[in-house]
Amino acid sequence: MRTLPRFGLLTAAALLGAGGCQGSINGMTGSATTGAGGSSTTGSGGSSNPGNGGSSTTGTGGSNTTGAGGSNTTGAGGSTTGTGGSTTGTGGSTVACTSLPTLTRRLWRLSVEQWGAAVQTLLSLPTAPVLTSRGGESAFAFFSNSSLQVDNDMQFNMYTQAEAVLATIDSTVTTTIAPCTGTTTSAQTTCANTFVSALAQKAYRRPLDTSEVTNLMSVYAQGAMQDYKTGIKLMIEAIIISPSFVYRTELGAPSTADSSGKYPDTTLTGYEVASQLSFTLLGTLPDAALTTAASNGSLATTSGIQTQINRLLALPAVQANLTNIVLGWFNIGQMFSKTKDTSLIAALSTSEQDLTGIENDLFTSTQSFVNSILWSGSGKIDDLLTSQTVYVNQRLATLYPGVTYASGVKAPTNDTTFVAATWPTSQGRSGILTQPSYLWSASDPSLNSIVKRGKGVHDYVLCQDPLGSPVDLSTPSAQLVLACTNPSTPGATPDSTCDSEILLSDARMAYQPCKGCHSQMDPYSRVLQNFGPIGNYRTVDEKGRAIDPTVTFVPNSPLAGTTYTGVQNFTKGLVSSGVIDGCSVQQMASYAIGSAIQVYNTCEVNSVRTQTDGTVKSLFSNVLLANFMRARAGGTK
């Protein structure tokens, strides 16, 4: 049994601030301070969780400029300003674009997944430690919000996970992690100093100053009173729970405030750029090549950044991470929180009716689908919306019957092997919007949920601008609409039996106070009505009435004035409109900066849109090369 957990707390107290963040890790936020090497934050307040299903953050705003430009700068990281020219908004009219405010200098807490991956990378663990307390972060948020902090529960969870990590590595500390042939106190102290100087620099993603090494060696001395191994383990524990590990800095070079207390505008240092590229593309610590590029100054140039992006995009680990980012864009992970009516899986044998197992199968299926397009196929984002391919094992082939296989490909005979198949032509499926995992995640237990599906497509797949606050459903007029009755006509009778999702949607789309939002949202879901709550194909709705997936889109939709029947025609229209490629830039830019960009017609995003060729590699490359990624406003301490 480990008898020294108190040293975990002691070392955290001794170390907090070693590496640029003084004070308690608990309550820290992303406030900007005095530079990369000596910041001081106390932090307060809550956090927001944007992305699919979370609340929004700063978004766009500020002054309006005209132009599709919006990032006219020199070098690898100047300030961003909109420039001339006109741009076309999603509604089809030429309007002035909105500038993206320059991000302020900040500290950005790692997501729980990033923390676990960083610990795994740092210590070469077989698996990543898993934090169960998320510090206010939604389990299904699309990206790690830059406003997140470490609350009490998360802090305690990090301590307990650090202890578990130490137990895992105990047998290898002195043989593999920090071997030392010396037997004297002096020799072992020298070994410890050499070890921690290298480990902490990798963990903190930047060079150390002498005080940091001194603080860490003080921790070692506490543990070395027992033995060398205990001292090393306590230093490791201190490092992985320290603010300099838990938070990314985006502070720029150390600077001095003017007489008013304002710090100058700045750009990210090479080491901060290395972290930005690594946590965006790899989801973990910078590798050796990124660290070298930071130290030799090449990440201060656009060409140096491009070289590293190109190298990283060829790595299997990066491709796997970007596939999961794309799955997050489409909110596939929420599937794991949606328990379905078991009558919907009655086609399976009793032994196969395992909802968790089916969800895992569907996630694997959709990962394979995205991989096949982005990394084995065309690489084009648009093809995610139009492909007829699905990956099935035996269970999924039974639950979603009718798929066919290429010549020479046998149907799966077990649940561990997934093979590529093609959806039946008669079903009219189209891409990821008709993958069962997407439909499962966007639906209720036994109903499609036209509202949830429609809002999801409107907000996240097409990046249409926010619709405004929901209406108060307790008002008399809203109650009448929910009863499928025109609230503008005194004494009106219901328009219909009002007993199905489609009939309720008809009323919401026709009458205020619901029409303003639902005429924009519901059509995107109604073209998907042939696919039920688990993504099953159907020709009649929950009341046994024939489904008509014909929709006419109204302003401000990018498809305004057009009528489509079925999802295949709908997705072809989306691809032709360019809005899918356009939304992918907006979503990945939001992911990369940790803040939701909510206005489609944003100058800096428009500039990136003009540079991409529609492939995933071009998408991430041009987002990460954009000047807004590195420019930071000074502000006050």
Buried (B, 14 or more C-beta within 10 A) or exposed (E): EEEBBEBBEBBBEBBBBBBBBBBBBBBBBBBBBBBBBBBEBEBEEEBBBBBBBBEBBBBBEEEEBBBBBBBBBEEBBBBBBBBEBEBBBBBBEEBBBBBBBBBBBBBBBBBBBBBBBBBBBBBEBEEBBEBEBBBBBBEBBBBBBBBBBBBEBBBEBBBBBBBEBBEBBEEEBBEEBBEBEEEEEEEBBEBBBEBBBEBBBBBBBBBBEEEBBEBBBBBBBBBBEBEBBBBBBBBBBBBBBBBBBBBBBBBBBBBEBEEEEEBBBBBBBBBBBBBBBBBBBBBBBBBEEBBBBBBEEBBBBBEBBBBBBEBBBEEEBBBBBBBBBBBBBBBBBBBBEBEBEEEBBEEBEEEBBBBEEBBBBBBBBBBBBBBBBBBEEBBBBBBBBBBBBBBBBBBBBBBBEEBEBEEEEEEBEEBEEBBBBBBBEEBBBBBBBBBBBBBBBBBBEBBBBBBBBBBBBBBBBBBBBEBEEEBEEEEEBBEBBBBBBBBEEEEBEEBEEBEBBBBBBBBBBBBBBBBEBBBBBBBBBBBBBBBBBBBBBBEEBBEEEEBEBEBEBBEBBBBEEBEBEBBBBBBBBBBEBBBBBBBBBBBBBBBBBBBBBBBBBBBBBBBBBEBBEBBBBBBBBBBBBBBBBBBBBBBEB
